[in-house]
Amino acid sequence: MERFLRREARDAPESGIVALLNHGRKSGADVMPLWVGEGDLPTPEFIARPAAEALLAGETFYTWQRGIPELREALARYYTRHFDRDFQPQEFIVTGSGMQAIQLALQATAGAGDEVVYLAPAWPNISAAVGIAGGIAVPVQLEHSAEDGWTLDVNRIEAAITPKTKALFINTPSNPTGWTADRQTLAQILDIARRKGVWIIADEIYALYHYAPSRAASFLDIMQSDDRILFVNTFSKNWAMTGWRVGWMKVHPDLQQTFENLVQYSTSGVPQFLQKGCVAALDEGDEFVAGQVARARNARDMVCEIISATGRTRLSPPQGAFYLFFAIDGIADTMAAAFDMVDNARVGLAPGSAFGPGGESFYRLCFNRRVDELEQAAERIAGWIKGN
Ligand SMILES: Cc1ncc(COP(=O)(O)O)c(C=O)c1O
């Protein structure tokens, strides 16, 4: 039966993260779930309540394809606050998740046979989405060293571009490595994109999860309004809303009709009652996000300390996002080891092989949760390392 499907659908890989998650679901409730990219808190009440009220008030009809005006206005206010210049509602399109924003950005820029360059190791959905669209995802590998952590040689991006390249997918701060581009690196990437005439798809969803006094550098800090950059983003991470499946794009206002059309021919819009909650997240959520980031910073430091005390790990504290991507010396098969850790250490990590080239010998640990629980999990991992 399957052979009658489109080749691109058949070839879509099973996510290595989900495979482990399914194994963990069978193993019982006491496995510490550090494998997926989400925290332990449910959505706060100040966000959930307006959504629940709107649902009960009957806001259950088809709605604006590009997003309700209140939410696009709230997005403009949020950006104006965080990126130190004025933004307009016309620059924003509401999408059904960050993942859908990525799909729409790809639909708009790269089709069958086109190449999209991305930085690896990477969140697997990026290359999979390019492949399903019929394109070819071309990895440029970040390098890892004990002294410098993860680094990018931008010349590798230029070398990876061919006449078929349509877009550069740049995720900073990065899932899974935590690599975070500084302004100068972003300027170099933008310069390459301008010279080569390719799009940038900027995934800066973790910009506020930056373990420095201010948010991570953004293409918004350096771009001109006519630069070909599509920003994809999500409510999932900042405001503990992973299950809501709402995201957005920031695009040039001239593109809003095109992206509205792409929304229309996919989901036809995001439920209006959910969007009411999203307005509250943007307008009232800064304090909540700052608290989450401070908690993640403490968690990061504690986990790094406990795991590196084994003397058997290679890791560098991530500069951004909320993942520790670490290797254990002397363990070759990370997928088998991750399964074994579920069974015997009761901790769920994502195997690095799920994150493509360069990730094979690593594990991803999500540290966006309560520090006391994480301490217990880190001790269990350290115990497992000592015993293997
Ligand atoms: C780098 C990156 N981009 C985009 C997303 C998409 O998030 P969502 O589909 O939950 O909105 C994720 C989620 O893990 C991510 O890590």
The ligand as an SDF file (V2000), in Angstrom:
LIG
                    3D

 16 16  0  0  0  0  0  0  0  0999 V2000
   14.1230   25.4340   16.6330 C   0  0  0  0  0  0  0  0  0  0  0  0
   12.6570   25.2200   16.6810 C   0  0  0  0  0  0  0  0  0  0  0  0
   11.8820   25.8440   15.7900 N   0  0  0  0  0  0  0  0  0  0  0  0
   10.5490   25.6910   15.7700 C   0  0  0  0  0  0  0  0  0  0  0  0
    9.9180   24.8830   16.6970 C   0  0  0  0  0  0  0  0  0  0  0  0
    8.4290   24.7530   16.5660 C   0  0  0  0  0  0  0  0  0  0  0  0
    7.6700   24.8560   17.6680 O   0  0  0  0  0  0  0  0  0  0  0  0
    6.0990   24.5660   17.6370 P   0  0  0  0  0  0  0  0  0  0  0  0
    5.7900   23.7750   16.4270 O   0  0  0  0  0  0  0  0  0  0  0  0
    5.7930   23.8880   18.9110 O   0  0  0  0  0  0  0  0  0  0  0  0
    5.4430   25.8860   17.5650 O   0  0  0  0  0  0  0  0  0  0  0  0
   10.6860   24.1870   17.6390 C   0  0  0  0  0  0  0  0  0  0  0  0
   10.0780   23.2720   18.6040 C   0  0  0  0  0  0  0  0  0  0  0  0
   10.7250   22.4420   19.2240 O   0  0  0  0  0  0  0  0  0  0  0  0
   12.0930   24.3730   17.6300 C   0  0  0  0  0  0  0  0  0  0  0  0
   12.8830   23.7840   18.5430 O   0  0  0  0  0  0  0  0  0  0  0  0
  1  2  1  0
  2  3  1  0
  2 15  2  0
  3  4  2  0
  4  5  1  0
  5  6  1  0
  5 12  2  0
  6  7  1  0
  7  8  1  0
  8  9  2  0
  8 10  1  0
  8 11  1  0
 12 13  1  0
 12 15  1  0
 13 14  2  0
 15 16  1  0
M  END
$$$$
